[in-house]
Amino acid sequence: MKRKVVLLLTLLISTLSITYAQTLKVGAAIRVITPNPLLPVSGGIGTPKAVQEKKGDLFARAMVFERGNTRIAIVNVDNLGWSSILGNKSRALIKGIPPENILIGATHTHSAPDAYGFPDMSGKSFADLNYLDWCVKQIADAVNEATSKLEPASLKIAVDEAKGKIAYNYYAPQLYDPRCGVIQAVATSGINKGKPIATLVNYAIHPEVLGSGRGILSPDLIGPLYDRIESKVGGIALFMNGAQGGMVTADTRLELGKEGMGGKEDNTWNECIRIGELLADEALRIIEKAPILENPPIYCTSRNLELPIDSEIMRYILKKSPLKYEFKKENYVTTQLNLLNIGPAQILTIPGEALPNIGFYVKRNMPTKFPFLFGLTNDAFGYMLTKVDFNSFKRYDYVSRTSLGEMTAEIYMEQALKLVKESPKPE
Ligand SMILES: [Zn+2]
């Protein structure tokens, strides 16, 4: 009899501990990475431009998921692009999460300090390495704090069209993806029970309303997006960009119907607020009616992706940058490609700015109704065009020149979809 009771108790305890260990937990945290004093800002290749003021703050924002033995971190940084050279330094400082389960993406604001170390014609770079080192630590601190705050959570997940004047394709107005993906973690216990811990918004857009030429340092429209979400529902807001290349940008057109170039645009902070708040409101509308997912499973895997550097400009930048890119193979870059399943959603990362047709193709080959693409994540190696688009239309001269080469997107699509095939389907 006594043995039976002990056996029953042991069974009960092990069942309870399995249940407990398999509880989904989420934590989130942020760090301000606005330089003080302000630094010149970069919107791409060339010398960063001096600023006189700031509009909003720059942030590193982290969301950590845990279930059973799996831990995943998703981080967004308010910058044009955030290389794995910097990302790996943060990964080394992050405790309790394997480096390959840490996704670090850039929002692509065009009004933040140079994080590439763009060399000028003489090979000189103006990036502030001390500032970048400080950011590396802030990113790691944000993730470590998010891990320390892990608490039981349920999720809401939805993907739908964001309506209104938010984005368009500057090269061909209708050719963009209006889908906005949202993942919201809601606390299931404690004093915050029922309240959002974090809301992640995934949408393809160039945050370049202000750009780098106005003497302003800013997260651009992403700043007002964070503020709006947090003031409306609480918790922490994150933004992961999508396939926003060639040339999906903020719809600042004052004269609708005109083909971008030559038309009047509203490049003001007020316009950042209008678009950021509209996208935030749309994201909250999209997620509001989504069903609550109790304790959904999570999955994370990664592969190394090797891409040839065929472009002379890209070779010059990568070789002269004071960040000191490491080349395992001459004229090749290696980057981390991630696939996540978060409940019924699947997420793939893109190490650059994929054109929207690539985004559509990859999304429709993902085995889910909730496809997410995290652009400019883990690395940002310029534009990614199909070999057919490469050096085709005159309009594609710039995006072809500032891509690694003709095969970048082809290799990416093949490897990304291979990873999809080799991974379990989301549940
Ligand atoms: Zn861009």
Residues whose N, C-alpha, C, O or C-beta is under 5 A from the ligand:
A	BS01	ZN	E353
